[in-house]
Amino acid sequence: MSATIIGKTIRIARGEDSSFSLHPKNFEFTPGSKIVFRVRRRPDASSLLINKEVGTDEADEDGNIWIRIDREDTLNLEFGRYSYDIWVIENDIHKALRVNAPFEILEEVAYLKEGEPNGL
């Protein structure tokens, strides 16, 4: 399942695999650079709840870099609003692409297997 992105807000259902792509405009990556995606409870919190790094050499044929959020990354997070940052790291220099943007954990979606009672 893909994450929902509205403006700068990323919304993900808790406990589900999700992904989204980045394609920074007017930005040329240097060999060995990477994208870092970090989620904190609040912008001023020091502990990272989610920390993903993807090498820019892993971009697809259209130049998109995919950030994958595994179900385990959100499984134990409370519902609600968090804060995320996206950085490019090139030659030990950190360049902010987005800082303190909203990241929302939504309620899980329940799926029934065929033949299971649905309570309706």
Disulfide bonds with the S-S distance in Angstrom:
none
